[in-house]
Amino acid sequence: MNINKFQSMLEEKGIPLSSQQMDQFERYYELLVEWNEKMNLTAITEKEEVYLKHFYDSISAAFYVDFSQVTTLCDVGAGAGFPSIPLKICFPHLHISIVDSLNKRITFLNHLSNELGLEHTSFYHDRAESFGKNKDHREKYDMVTARAVARMSVLSELCLPLVKKGGFFVAMKASNVNEELSNAKKAISTLGGQTDKMYSFVLPEEESERNIVKIDKVKETPNKYPRKPGTPNKLPLE
């Protein structure tokens, strides 16, 4: 996806980007490639692929979620900043928190945020399970998101404890999400969630399936969740 197509396709979706925002995406790409030579941030480095599979794909959540109604967003396991940094560039009013277990990535994200001049961004080196127990963050966010981090039953335990009651969790998944959702019903309910909607679409050009799963937080998460680091992955609530 070339830069012009990226801009025009987002405009068609009601997300117009200024020249400053386009410059931020361009600088993001440059830093991603530069830092990727020093640490493993992404296997995708070809420019048009980054714009399609990282930038456009990250922003696709906004095709189905009204971000004018979201102020605080937490991104679990964001890696090189996906999806939250592209969303922050598009919607500067967002207050973004990213939690990632690898400190090298946090160093990159701090540098990236400074270079792009992003305000109201916070980066935390922590395991999601520990972060979800932290009273400063537990049930504090309007929206929590994760992109291709783990299967739904595991993701729900990592993310739902951070969502405030009345907020929601958005999981960005590739194909075969129906089976994952079916297996995660118990986990979602136990953790205070209720599946709202699932939106499916095809990523342009490459024609691969994408799914956006929105789960509403309808009641508080019981105090025993999330369980200690590593447990959700080994023993999912299924």
MOZIGI-V45850 format. One record per backbone hydrogen bond with DSSP energy under -0.5 kcal/mol. CO is the residue of the C=O (numbers start at 1). NH is the residue of the N-H. E is the energy in kcal/mol with one decimal. If there is no record, write none. Layout:
CO/NH/E ; CO/NH/E
This chain:
2/6/-2.5 ; 3/7/-2.4 ; 4/8/-2.6 ; 5/9/-2.9 ; 6/10/-1.6 ; 7/11/-2.0 ; 8/12/-2.0 ; 9/13/-0.9 ; 10/15/-2.7 ; 11/14/-1.7 ; 18/22/-2.3 ; 19/23/-2.2 ; 20/24/-2.0 ; 21/25/-2.0 ; 22/26/-2.1 ; 23/27/-2.5 ; 24/28/-2.4 ; 25/29/-2.4 ; 26/30/-2.1 ; 27/31/-2.6 ; 28/32/-2.5 ; 29/33/-2.2 ; 30/34/-2.3 ; 31/35/-3.0 ; 32/36/-1.6 ; 33/37/-0.7 ; 34/37/-0.8 ; 35/38/-1.3 ; 35/39/-2.1 ; 39/41/-1.2 ; 43/45/-0.7 ; 46/49/-0.6 ; 46/50/-2.4 ; 47/51/-2.4 ; 48/52/-1.5 ; 49/53/-3.4 ; 49/54/-0.5 ; 50/54/-1.7 ; 50/55/-2.5 ; 51/56/-2.8 ; 52/57/-1.5 ; 54/58/-1.6 ; 55/59/-2.1 ; 56/60/-1.2 ; 58/61/-1.1 ; 59/62/-2.4 ; 60/63/-1.7 ; 61/64/-1.4 ; 61/65/-1.4 ; 65/67/-1.1 ; 66/69/-1.6 ; 67/70/-1.1 ; 71/73/-0.5 ; 71/95/-3.4 ; 72/142/-0.7 ; 72/143/-1.8 ; 73/97/-2.6 ; 74/76/-0.6 ; 74/145/-2.7 ; 75/77/-0.6 ; 75/78/-0.5 ; 75/99/-2.3 ; 78/81/-1.4 ; 78/82/-1.9 ; 81/85/-3.0 ; 81/86/-0.6 ; 83/87/-1.7 ; 84/88/-2.4 ; 85/89/-2.3 ; 86/90/-1.9 ; 87/91/-2.5 ; 91/94/-2.1 ; 94/96/-0.7 ; 95/73/-2.7 ; 96/122/-2.4 ; 97/75/-2.9 ; 98/124/-3.1 ; 99/77/-2.8 ; 99/78/-0.6 ; 100/126/-1.4 ; 101/103/-0.6 ; 102/105/-0.7 ; 102/106/-1.4 ; 103/107/-2.2 ; 104/108/-2.0 ; 105/109/-2.7 ; 106/110/-2.4 ; 107/111/-2.0 ; 108/112/-3.0 ; 109/113/-2.7 ; 110/114/-2.0 ; 111/115/-2.6 ; 112/116/-2.4 ; 113/117/-0.7 ; 113/118/-2.5 ; 114/117/-0.6 ; 120/96/-2.4 ; 122/98/-2.6 ; 124/100/-2.4 ; 124/126/-1.0 ; 127/131/-2.6 ; 128/132/-2.3 ; 130/133/-1.2 ; 130/134/-0.7 ; 131/134/-0.9 ; 134/137/-2.2 ; 134/138/-3.0 ; 137/140/-1.5 ; 141/164/-2.7 ; 142/168/-2.2 ; 143/74/-2.2 ; 144/170/-2.8 ; 145/76/-2.6 ; 146/148/-0.6 ; 146/172/-2.6 ; 151/154/-0.9 ; 151/155/-2.9 ; 152/156/-2.6 ; 153/157/-0.8 ; 154/158/-1.5 ; 155/159/-2.5 ; 156/160/-2.1 ; 159/162/-1.8 ; 159/163/-0.6 ; 160/163/-1.2 ; 161/139/-1.7 ; 162/140/-1.1 ; 162/141/-2.1 ; 164/167/-2.7 ; 167/217/-2.6 ; 168/144/-1.7 ; 169/171/-0.5 ; 169/215/-3.0 ; 170/146/-1.4 ; 171/173/-0.7 ; 171/213/-2.8 ; 172/148/-1.9 ; 173/211/-3.2 ; 176/180/-0.9 ; 177/181/-2.8 ; 178/182/-2.3 ; 179/183/-2.3 ; 180/184/-1.2 ; 182/185/-1.0 ; 184/188/-2.9 ; 185/189/-2.2 ; 186/190/-2.9 ; 187/191/-2.1 ; 188/193/-3.2 ; 189/192/-1.5 ; 190/222/-0.6 ; 192/218/-2.1 ; 192/219/-1.8 ; 194/216/-2.5 ; 197/214/-3.1 ; 199/212/-2.9 ; 201/210/-2.7 ; 203/207/-2.0 ; 203/208/-0.5 ; 204/206/-3.1 ; 208/203/-2.9 ; 210/201/-2.3 ; 211/173/-3.0 ; 211/213/-0.6 ; 212/199/-2.9 ; 212/214/-0.6 ; 213/171/-2.5 ; 213/215/-0.5 ; 214/196/-2.7 ; 214/197/-1.2 ; 215/169/-3.0 ; 216/194/-2.0 ; 216/218/-0.9 ; 217/166/-2.7 ; 222/225/-2.0 ; 228/231/-2.2 ; 230/234/-1.8 ; 231/235/-3.5 ; 236/238/-2.0 ; 237/187/-0.8
